[in-house]
Amino acid sequence: MLNSLNRISSNYDYKIVRKYGERFNTELFTMYYLPQRDLSLPSRIGFVVPNKLCKSAPLRNRVKRVFREVFRLNLAKIADGYLITVFPGAKSLTCNYEEINSEFTKVLQKVPFAR
């Protein structure tokens, strides 16, 4: 579970990141990121798995749990001061933890918020 300091909890933050943030696409997920005004604040991360992607609530929750765990274990590699929103894709519904983790480590080499 992500620490409450590292979670996006307001709908406003989700909308701001999606509207003004930069997008990074992979085959497993789409990620939006936006620098916060105060770069000394810890980075906050949110996950969105819509009903349109999958009607089964247990499957949607499983995907969110896997993504949260991947980000929690790699949180030290993410610089402070960013808002990050992750939208898992349809292919991520059938992937396991190792596949998602390897895709995320590839992404960390390309995005500007990686340490």
N, C-alpha and C positions, 0 to 999 in steps of 0.2 A: 504494500500500500504506500502510495506517495504521502509524504508529509503534507500537512494542511498548508504550510507556507509555499509549497511547490505546486499547488493545484489552482487552476482557474475555476472560480465558483460562480461568477456572475455572468448572466446572459450578455450583458453589455460588453464585457471583455472578449467573449467569443465573437461578437459582431464586429468589434473594432479590429481584431486580428484578421478576420476574414476580409474585411473591407479594405484596410490600409496595409496589411502585411504582405510580405513577399511569399510567393508560392514555390514549393519544391515538390515535384511529382516523382514517384517511383511506381513500380508495378504493384506494390503491396499497399501503399498509402500515399495520401497527399498531405503535405505539412505546410502550414502557414506560420510565419514567424515575424515578430515585430519588436524592435527595441523599445523598452520602457523609458519613460522620462528620466527616472533615477536608475542609473546603471549599477548602483550598489545593491539594489534589491535582488533577492534570489529569483532565478528564472521560474516562471509558472507555466504549467503544462495542462492542457485539457484534451479530452478525447471525445469524439462524436461518432457514434455508430447509428445512423438513422434507420427507422422502420423500413424505408424503401430498399435498403441494402439487404436486410434479412428480417423476416417476420417473427422468427423464433427468438424470444427474449433470452433464453439460456445461452444461445449461440452468440448473440450480441454481447452479453455480459462476459462470456469467455474471451471474446476478442478484446474487449476493453481491459480485462485482467491481464492478459498476455502483454498488451502494449504498455500498460502501467508498470509491469515488472521490468520490461526491457528498458524503459526510460528511468525507472528507479535505480537500476543497477548501473546505468551509464550517466547518472546525474552529475558525477564529478567531472565528466568530459564536456559538459555544457556550461558555457560562460554565464555569469550572472547578468541580470538586466534584460531578459527577453521574455516575451509572451509567445508561447508555442501552442498551436492547435493542430491535432492530428485527426485526419479523416481516413480510417481504414477502407481499403477497397474490397471488392468482391473476392478477389483472389486470396486475401488474407484470412477469409473465413475457413479455408481448408489448410492453411499453413500451420506449422507447429512453432514452438518457441524459438528453436534454433534458426529456422529460416527467417523469421522476423528479426531476430537479433543480428544475424549476419547482414541483412539488408540495412538495418539501422547503422551498423558500424561503417558501412560503405557511405551512407549519407553523411555521417559525421566528418568524413574527409572532405566533403564538398561544400558544406554550409558555413557561413561566417561566424556562427555562434559557438563553434566547437573550440575547445582549448587545445 
